[in-house]
Amino acid sequence: MGCCQSSVREKSEEKEGNQQQQQQQQPYHLTSSISQPPIPHTDSSSTPPPIPPLGFDGFDGFSEFSLSDLKAATNNFSSELIVSESGEKAPNLVYKGRLVSNREWIAVKKFSKGAWPDPKQFVEEASGVAKLRHPRLANLIGYCCDGDHRLLVAQFMPNDTLAKHLFHWEHQTLEWAMRLRVALYIAQALNYCTSQGRPLYHDLNAYRVLFDQQGDPRLSCFGLMKNSRDGRVTPESVIYSFGTVLLDLLSGKHIPPSHALDMIQGKNNMLLMESHLEGKFSTEEATVVVNLASKCLQYEPRERPDTKELVTTLAPLHTKPEVRSHIMLGIPKHEEAPSIPQRPLSAMGEACSRMDLTAIHQILVSTHYRDDEGTNELSFQEWTQQMRDMLEARKRGDYAFRDKDFKTAIDNYSQFIDVGTMVSPTVFARRSLCYLLCDQPDPALRDAMQAQCVYPDWPTAFYMQSVALAKLDMNKDAADMLNEATTLEEKRQRGGRGS
């Protein structure tokens, strides 16, 4: 089962007489849970979200791994398992590995000695990156800090890098629609990270863009880790680097930005385009991408667009959302789990398996707030005017939700949530459905995850995650979450909390 707040292991107590000496030899551990500030209700918020569950990607949160775990996973860091593009010449190597405990594939980044001399700084930086969870990221799932060893553990993406597909392809070049999808998805990843207060991405290039099991492009989380000695990256320099990735997508090769700008200013846009794409792309779309690349590569940082403008510009070009990425990449379809559990489903389970948002709405209206019992215990002093205003906002949200005015419901539920005096899993579930009905699956997924944080064993939270994941075309993950919800509901029926 996924969990929203993962505590990593505490350092064990040593005998008092040996403690100071042992601390130099033992791994450094994060000794408290990773904090979970309130989740934002809009994509533009700078408030960091809590760590949501990773159950839909096969992992259960952010953990500490022992060095022996990672040695076993990588065959003692075998050179045959190095997946870094520069092989053994890279200063910080990345290995493909497989955990002995659950047979899941992982990517392990091994930093060179001296890269992170302060173990506390390394763990704190890793925990900050681990708070970011998004379908457009190859998420960070753990770390190891043992003696001089500094390692990060992330989800493994099995279908190579953008650099491989652009510069070293064997069977087919990337089709134009897939290049547009890559540009949009990476822009969305950067915009998400910026909205969560982490706008810096180090060394953004085509090697940092990875393709997952379904062929969807994701941005590696490793670039979100600042180097302990690197202070030159700015939000504007990240945009510049994104512009170079756009050039790669247009041309299929490395073009010096200054040379590209000369071509653009000389009205020779089409000379940038890869020859294999001739006759297979829209000139109008290519012009939009070329112009955006030009803006990103401006000499003056203040003249470059922000991440929100990147997404706004690229989103209208994503004209083939129904075509799965694995088809565009020309790779076999990843085997998906059954779409529904092999057991009888409740009314909520049936509605979610069909993605019947109208039926889900009717169920949430009829259930009202009966599952919120026990999630809040307020003192007499907390019943202030602010509290009354907050409850009025919730009431307005409930009326709008009942009347299917979902945008108004979102606004009022957001007012209730932002005050923070009370937490309500039902409000998060209702706002999640509102987002789905407004065709916004990303915030819908985050709200469903937050509902689980408030009430970890609540089936409705898992059901809502299932629907949101399905809307994001993460079908195997959606099926897994639906199974999880069904299991929890069966436990409740056998005598658990609420119904």
C-alpha positions as CSV (number, residue, x, y, z in Angstrom):
1,M,0.0,0.0,0.0
2,G,1.3,3.5,-0.8
3,C,1.9,5.8,2.1
4,C,2.0,9.6,2.0
5,Q,4.5,10.2,4.8
6,S,7.4,7.9,4.9
7,S,9.8,8.0,7.8
8,V,13.3,6.7,7.0
9,R,15.1,4.6,9.5
10,E,16.4,6.1,12.7
11,K,20.1,5.6,13.5
12,S,20.5,3.0,16.2
13,E,21.9,3.9,19.6
14,E,25.5,3.0,20.1
15,K,27.1,2.4,23.5
16,E,27.8,5.7,25.1
17,G,31.5,5.2,25.3
18,N,31.9,4.5,21.5
19,Q,29.2,6.9,20.2
20,Q,31.5,9.7,19.0
21,Q,33.8,7.3,17.2
22,Q,31.0,5.3,15.6
23,Q,29.3,8.4,14.2
24,Q,32.2,8.8,11.8
25,Q,31.7,5.3,10.5
26,Q,27.9,4.8,10.4
27,P,25.7,5.9,7.6
28,Y,23.9,9.3,8.1
29,H,20.2,8.9,8.5
30,L,17.3,11.4,8.3
31,T,16.0,11.3,11.8
32,S,12.5,12.7,11.3
33,S,9.6,12.3,8.9
34,I,9.7,14.4,5.8
35,S,7.5,17.4,6.5
36,Q,4.2,17.7,4.7
37,P,2.9,21.3,4.2
38,P,-0.6,21.7,2.8
39,I,-1.0,20.8,-0.9
40,P,-1.6,23.7,-3.2
41,H,-4.9,24.0,-5.0
42,T,-3.6,25.6,-8.2
43,D,-0.6,24.8,-10.4
44,S,0.8,28.2,-9.9
45,S,1.2,27.9,-6.1
46,S,4.7,27.9,-4.7
47,T,3.7,25.9,-1.6
48,P,5.4,22.5,-1.6
49,P,3.1,19.5,-1.6
50,P,3.3,16.6,0.7
51,I,5.0,13.4,-0.5
52,P,2.2,11.4,-2.0
53,P,2.2,7.6,-2.3
54,L,4.2,5.9,-5.0
55,G,2.2,2.8,-4.9
56,F,1.0,3.6,-8.5
57,D,4.6,3.3,-9.7
58,G,5.5,0.2,-7.8
59,F,7.2,1.8,-4.8
60,D,6.1,2.8,-1.3
61,G,7.5,6.2,-0.7
62,F,11.0,7.7,0.1
63,S,13.3,5.4,1.9
64,E,16.8,4.9,3.1
65,F,18.6,2.0,1.4
66,S,21.6,0.2,2.9
67,L,24.8,0.0,0.8
68,S,24.5,-3.8,0.8
69,D,21.0,-3.4,-0.7
70,L,22.3,-1.4,-3.6
71,K,25.3,-3.6,-4.1
72,A,23.1,-6.6,-4.4
73,A,20.8,-4.7,-6.8
74,T,23.6,-3.7,-9.1
75,N,25.8,-6.8,-8.9
76,N,28.3,-4.9,-6.8
77,F,28.1,-1.9,-9.1
78,S,29.0,-3.9,-12.2
79,S,30.3,-1.9,-15.1
80,E,27.9,-3.9,-17.3
81,L,25.0,-2.2,-15.6
82,I,26.2,1.3,-16.1
83,V,23.5,3.3,-18.0
84,S,25.2,6.7,-17.9
85,E,25.6,8.0,-21.4
86,S,29.3,8.6,-20.9
87,G,29.8,5.1,-19.4
88,E,32.6,4.8,-16.9
89,K,34.0,8.1,-17.9
90,A,31.2,10.0,-16.2
91,P,32.1,11.6,-12.8
92,N,28.8,10.4,-11.3
93,L,27.8,7.0,-12.6
94,V,24.2,5.8,-13.0
95,Y,23.5,2.1,-12.7
96,K,20.5,-0.1,-13.6
97,G,19.6,-2.3,-10.7
98,R,16.9,-4.6,-9.4
99,L,16.0,-4.8,-5.7
100,V,16.2,-8.2,-4.1
101,S,13.2,-7.4,-1.8
102,N,10.5,-6.7,-4.4
103,R,12.2,-7.3,-7.8
104,E,11.5,-3.8,-8.9
105,W,14.0,-2.1,-11.3
106,I,15.7,1.0,-10.1
107,A,18.2,3.6,-11.3
108,V,21.1,4.2,-8.8
109,K,23.2,7.4,-9.1
110,K,26.6,7.0,-7.5
111,F,28.3,10.3,-6.7
112,S,32.1,10.6,-6.8
113,K,33.9,10.9,-3.5
114,G,34.0,14.5,-2.3
115,A,30.9,15.6,-4.2
116,W,28.9,15.7,-1.0
117,P,31.3,15.9,2.0
118,D,28.5,16.9,4.4
119,P,26.2,13.9,4.9
120,K,23.5,16.0,6.5
121,Q,23.4,18.4,3.6
122,F,23.1,15.4,1.1
123,V,20.2,13.8,2.9
124,E,18.4,17.1,3.4
125,E,18.7,17.9,-0.3
126,A,17.6,14.4,-1.3
127,S,14.5,14.7,1.0
128,G,13.7,18.0,-0.6
129,V,13.7,16.5,-4.1
130,A,11.7,13.5,-2.9
131,K,8.8,15.8,-2.1
132,L,8.3,16.3,-5.8
133,R,5.9,13.7,-7.2
134,H,4.5,13.9,-10.7
135,P,3.8,11.6,-13.7
136,R,6.1,13.8,-15.8
137,L,9.1,13.0,-13.5
138,A,11.2,9.9,-13.0
139,N,10.7,10.2,-9.2
140,L,13.3,9.9,-6.5
141,I,12.5,6.9,-4.2
142,G,15.4,6.7,-1.8
143,Y,19.0,7.4,-0.9
144,C,22.1,5.8,0.7
145,C,24.6,7.8,2.8
146,D,27.1,5.3,4.2
147,G,30.7,6.5,5.1
148,D,32.0,8.2,1.9
149,H,29.2,6.7,-0.2
150,R,26.5,9.0,-1.5
151,L,23.8,7.4,-3.7
152,L,20.4,8.3,-5.0
153,V,17.7,5.8,-6.0
154,A,15.1,6.6,-8.6
155,Q,12.4,4.9,-10.7
156,F,14.0,3.1,-13.7
157,M,12.9,4.2,-17.1
158,P,13.5,1.3,-19.5
159,N,13.1,2.9,-22.9
160,D,16.3,5.0,-23.2
161,T,16.9,8.7,-23.4
162,L,15.8,11.4,-25.7
163,A,19.4,11.7,-26.9
164,K,19.4,8.0,-27.9
165,H,16.1,8.4,-29.9
166,L,17.3,11.7,-31.5
167,F,21.0,11.2,-32.1
168,H,21.6,7.4,-32.2
169,W,18.4,5.8,-33.5
170,E,18.5,2.5,-35.3
171,H,15.1,1.7,-36.7
172,Q,13.1,5.0,-36.9
173,T,13.5,8.6,-36.1
174,L,11.1,10.3,-33.7
175,E,8.0,11.4,-35.4
176,W,7.0,15.0,-35.2
177,A,4.0,14.5,-32.9
178,M,6.2,12.7,-30.4
179,R,8.7,15.5,-30.5
180,L,5.9,17.9,-29.6
181,R,4.8,15.6,-26.8
182,V,8.4,15.5,-25.4
183,A,8.5,19.3,-25.4
184,L,5.2,19.7,-23.7
185,Y,5.8,17.0,-21.1
186,I,9.2,18.4,-20.1
187,A,7.7,21.9,-19.9
188,Q,5.0,20.5,-17.7
189,A,7.6,18.9,-15.5
190,L,9.6,22.1,-15.1
191,N,6.4,24.1,-14.5
192,Y,5.4,21.7,-11.8
193,C,8.8,21.9,-10.1
194,T,8.7,25.7,-10.3
195,S,5.3,25.8,-8.8
196,Q,6.5,23.7,-5.8
197,G,9.4,26.1,-5.1
198,R,12.2,24.2,-6.8
199,P,12.8,26.0,-10.1
200,L,16.4,25.0,-10.5
201,Y,17.3,22.1,-12.8
202,H,20.9,21.3,-13.3
203,D,22.4,20.4,-16.7
204,L,19.1,20.1,-18.6
205,N,19.7,18.3,-21.9
206,A,18.5,15.5,-24.0
207,Y,20.2,12.9,-21.8
208,R,18.0,14.0,-18.9
209,V,14.8,13.1,-20.7
210,L,13.8,9.4,-20.2
211,F,11.1,7.2,-21.6
212,D,9.1,5.0,-19.2
213,Q,7.5,1.6,-19.7
214,Q,4.6,3.1,-21.7
215,G,6.9,5.2,-23.8
216,D,6.0,8.5,-22.1
217,P,8.8,11.0,-21.7
218,R,9.8,12.0,-18.2
219,L,12.4,14.3,-16.7
220,S,15.0,12.7,-14.5
221,C,14.9,13.7,-10.9
222,F,18.7,13.6,-10.6
223,G,18.9,17.0,-12.2
224,L,16.9,18.5,-9.3
225,M,19.7,17.7,-6.9
226,K,22.0,20.7,-6.7
227,N,25.7,20.0,-6.6
228,S,27.2,21.0,-3.3
229,R,29.7,23.2,-5.2
230,D,27.5,24.5,-8.0
231,G,25.8,27.8,-7.6
232,R,25.5,29.1,-11.1
233,V,22.1,27.7,-12.1
234,T,19.2,30.2,-12.1
235,P,15.6,29.8,-13.3
236,E,16.5,31.8,-16.4
237,S,19.4,29.5,-17.2
238,V,17.1,26.5,-17.0
239,I,14.9,28.2,-19.6
240,Y,17.9,28.7,-21.8
241,S,18.8,25.0,-21.5
242,F,15.2,24.1,-22.4
243,G,15.7,26.1,-25.5
244,T,18.6,23.9,-26.5
245,V,16.5,20.9,-26.0
246,L,13.9,22.4,-28.4
247,L,16.7,22.8,-30.9
248,D,17.6,19.1,-30.5
249,L,14.0,18.2,-31.1
250,L,13.8,20.4,-34.2
251,S,17.1,19.3,-35.8
252,G,17.8,15.9,-34.5
253,K,21.4,17.0,-33.8
254,H,23.4,19.3,-31.7
255,I,23.4,22.9,-33.1
256,P,25.2,25.7,-31.3
257,P,22.6,28.1,-30.0
258,S,24.4,31.1,-31.6
259,H,24.3,29.4,-35.0
260,A,20.6,28.5,-34.5
261,L,19.8,32.1,-33.6
262,D,21.6,33.4,-36.7
263,M,19.5,31.0,-38.9
264,I,16.3,32.1,-37.2
265,Q,17.1,35.8,-37.6
266,G,17.9,35.1,-41.2
267,K,14.4,33.7,-41.7
268,N,15.9,30.3,-42.4
269,N,13.8,28.4,-39.9
270,M,13.3,25.4,-42.1
271,L,17.0,24.8,-42.3
272,L,16.9,23.8,-38.7
273,M,14.5,20.9,-39.3
274,E,15.8,17.3,-39.4
275,S,15.9,16.1,-43.0
276,H,14.1,12.8,-42.1
277,L,11.0,14.9,-41.1
278,E,10.6,16.5,-44.5
279,G,7.0,16.4,-45.5
280,K,6.0,14.9,-42.2
281,F,5.4,18.0,-40.0
282,S,3.3,21.1,-39.9
283,T,5.2,24.3,-40.9
284,E,2.9,26.3,-38.6
285,E,3.7,24.1,-35.6
286,A,7.4,24.1,-36.4
287,T,7.3,27.9,-36.6
288,V,5.8,28.1,-33.1
289,V,8.5,25.8,-31.7
290,V,11.3,27.7,-33.4
291,N,10.0,31.1,-32.1
292,L,9.7,29.6,-28.6
293,A,13.3,28.3,-28.8
294,S,14.4,31.8,-29.9
295,K,12.8,33.3,-26.9
296,C,14.4,30.8,-24.5
297,L,17.8,31.5,-26.0
298,Q,17.7,35.3,-25.6
299,Y,20.9,36.8,-24.3
300,E,19.1,38.9,-21.6
301,P,17.7,36.5,-19.0
302,R,14.7,38.7,-18.3
303,E,13.6,38.4,-21.9
304,R,13.2,34.6,-21.6
305,P,9.7,33.1,-21.0
306,D,8.8,31.5,-17.7
307,T,7.8,27.8,-17.4
308,K,4.1,28.7,-17.5
309,E,4.5,30.3,-20.9
310,L,6.3,27.3,-22.1
311,V,3.3,25.1,-21.3
312,T,0.8,27.6,-22.6
313,T,2.7,27.8,-25.9
314,L,3.2,24.1,-26.4
315,A,-0.1,22.7,-25.2
316,P,-2.1,23.7,-28.3
317,L,0.4,21.7,-30.4
318,H,-0.4,18.4,-28.7
319,T,-2.9,17.3,-31.3
320,K,-2.7,13.5,-31.0
321,P,-3.4,12.8,-27.3
322,E,-5.2,9.6,-28.2
323,V,-2.1,8.1,-29.8
324,R,-0.2,6.2,-27.1
325,S,3.5,7.0,-26.8
326,H,4.7,3.5,-27.3
327,I,3.2,3.5,-30.7
328,M,5.0,6.7,-31.6
329,L,8.2,5.3,-30.3
330,G,7.7,2.0,-32.2
331,I,8.2,-0.1,-29.0
332,P,6.1,-3.1,-27.8
333,K,3.2,-2.2,-25.6
334,H,3.9,-2.7,-21.9
335,E,1.7,-5.4,-20.5
336,E,-1.0,-3.9,-18.5
337,A,-2.8,-5.3,-15.5
338,P,-6.5,-6.2,-15.7
339,S,-8.6,-3.1,-15.7
340,I,-10.8,-4.3,-12.9
341,P,-10.1,-6.5,-9.8
342,Q,-11.1,-10.1,-10.1
343,R,-13.7,-9.8,-7.3
344,P,-17.1,-8.2,-6.9
345,L,-17.0,-4.4,-6.8
346,S,-19.0,-2.0,-4.7
347,A,-21.1,0.7,-6.3
348,M,-18.1,3.1,-5.9
349,G,-15.7,0.5,-7.4
350,E,-18.0,-0.1,-10.3
351,A,-18.3,3.6,-11.0
352,C,-14.5,4.1,-10.9
353,S,-13.8,1.1,-13.1
354,R,-16.1,2.6,-15.7
355,M,-14.7,6.1,-15.1
356,D,-18.4,7.1,-14.6
357,L,-17.9,10.6,-13.1
358,T,-21.6,11.2,-12.8
359,A,-22.1,8.1,-10.7
360,I,-19.1,9.0,-8.5
361,H,-20.6,12.4,-8.0
362,Q,-24.0,10.9,-6.9
363,I,-22.2,8.6,-4.4
364,L,-20.1,11.4,-2.9
365,V,-23.2,13.6,-2.5
366,S,-25.1,10.8,-0.8
367,T,-22.2,9.9,1.5
368,H,-21.8,13.5,2.7
369,Y,-19.2,13.8,5.5
370,R,-19.7,10.6,7.4
371,D,-16.1,9.4,6.8
372,D,-14.6,12.6,8.3
373,E,-15.5,11.5,11.8
374,G,-12.4,11.5,13.9
375,T,-10.1,13.3,11.5
376,N,-10.5,16.6,13.4
377,E,-10.6,17.3,17.1
378,L,-10.9,21.0,17.8
379,S,-10.6,22.9,21.0
380,F,-13.2,25.4,22.1
381,Q,-10.7,28.2,21.4
382,E,-10.4,27.2,17.8
383,W,-14.1,28.0,17.2
384,T,-13.3,31.6,16.0
385,Q,-14.8,33.8,13.4
386,Q,-12.2,32.4,11.0
387,M,-13.5,28.9,11.8
388,R,-17.1,30.0,11.1
389,D,-16.0,31.6,7.8
390,M,-14.1,28.5,6.8
391,L,-17.2,26.3,7.5
392,E,-19.3,28.8,5.5
393,A,-16.9,28.3,2.6
394,R,-17.2,24.6,2.8
395,K,-21.0,24.9,2.9
396,R,-20.9,27.0,-0.3
397,G,-18.7,24.4,-1.8
398,D,-21.2,21.7,-0.9
399,Y,-24.1,23.6,-2.5
400,A,-22.1,24.2,-5.7
401,F,-21.0,20.5,-5.7
402,R,-24.5,19.3,-5.3
403,D,-25.7,21.6,-8.1
404,K,-22.8,20.5,-10.4
405,D,-21.2,24.0,-10.5
406,F,-17.8,22.4,-10.2
407,K,-15.6,25.5,-10.8
408,T,-17.4,27.3,-7.9
409,A,-17.1,24.3,-5.8
410,I,-13.3,24.2,-6.4
411,D,-13.0,27.9,-5.4
412,N,-14.9,27.5,-2.1
413,Y,-13.3,24.1,-1.2
414,S,-10.0,25.8,-1.8
415,Q,-10.8,28.6,0.7
416,F,-11.7,25.9,3.3
417,I,-8.5,24.0,2.7
418,D,-6.2,27.0,2.6
419,V,-7.2,28.1,6.2
420,G,-5.8,24.8,7.4
421,T,-7.6,24.7,10.8
422,M,-9.6,21.6,9.8
423,V,-8.6,18.8,7.4
424,S,-11.3,16.9,5.6
425,P,-10.6,13.9,3.4
426,T,-14.1,14.3,2.0
427,V,-13.4,17.9,0.8
428,F,-10.2,16.7,-0.9
429,A,-12.1,13.8,-2.6
430,R,-14.9,16.2,-3.7
431,R,-12.4,18.7,-5.1
432,S,-10.6,15.9,-6.8
433,L,-13.8,14.9,-8.6
434,C,-14.4,18.6,-9.5
435,Y,-11.0,18.8,-11.1
436,L,-11.7,15.6,-13.1
437,L,-15.0,17.0,-14.3
438,C,-13.1,20.2,-15.4
439,D,-10.6,18.0,-17.3
440,Q,-7.7,18.6,-14.9
441,P,-6.4,15.2,-13.9
442,D,-3.1,16.4,-12.4
443,P,-4.6,18.4,-9.5
444,A,-7.3,15.7,-9.2
445,L,-4.6,13.1,-8.5
446,R,-2.8,15.4,-6.0
447,D,-6.1,16.0,-4.1
448,A,-6.9,12.2,-4.0
449,M,-3.4,11.6,-2.6
450,Q,-3.9,14.3,0.0
451,A,-7.2,12.6,1.0
452,Q,-5.1,9.5,1.7
453,C,-2.6,11.5,3.7
454,V,-5.5,12.6,6.0
455,Y,-7.1,9.2,6.1
456,P,-4.6,6.6,5.1
457,D,-7.0,3.6,4.9
458,W,-9.9,5.4,3.2
459,P,-11.0,3.4,0.1
460,T,-12.5,6.6,-1.5
461,A,-9.0,8.2,-1.6
462,F,-7.7,5.2,-3.5
463,Y,-10.7,5.0,-5.8
464,M,-10.2,8.7,-6.7
465,Q,-6.5,8.1,-7.4
466,S,-7.5,5.2,-9.7
467,V,-9.8,7.4,-11.8
468,A,-7.2,10.3,-12.0
469,L,-4.4,7.9,-13.0
470,A,-6.7,6.4,-15.7
471,K,-7.3,9.9,-17.0
472,L,-3.6,10.4,-17.2
473,D,-3.3,7.2,-19.3
474,M,-1.5,5.4,-16.5
475,N,-3.7,2.3,-16.8
476,K,-1.6,-0.3,-15.0
477,D,-1.2,2.1,-12.0
478,A,-4.9,2.9,-12.1
479,A,-5.7,-0.9,-12.0
480,D,-3.4,-1.4,-9.1
481,M,-5.0,1.5,-7.2
482,L,-8.5,0.1,-7.9
483,N,-7.4,-3.3,-6.5
484,E,-6.0,-1.5,-3.4
485,A,-9.3,0.4,-2.9
486,T,-11.3,-2.8,-3.2
487,T,-9.1,-4.6,-0.7
488,L,-9.5,-1.7,1.8
489,E,-13.3,-1.6,1.3
490,E,-13.5,-5.4,2.0
491,K,-11.6,-4.9,5.3
492,R,-14.0,-2.1,6.3
493,Q,-17.0,-4.3,5.6
494,R,-15.5,-6.9,7.9
495,G,-15.6,-4.4,10.8
496,G,-13.3,-1.5,10.1
497,R,-13.9,2.2,10.6
498,G,-16.9,3.8,8.9
499,S,-18.6,2.4,5.8
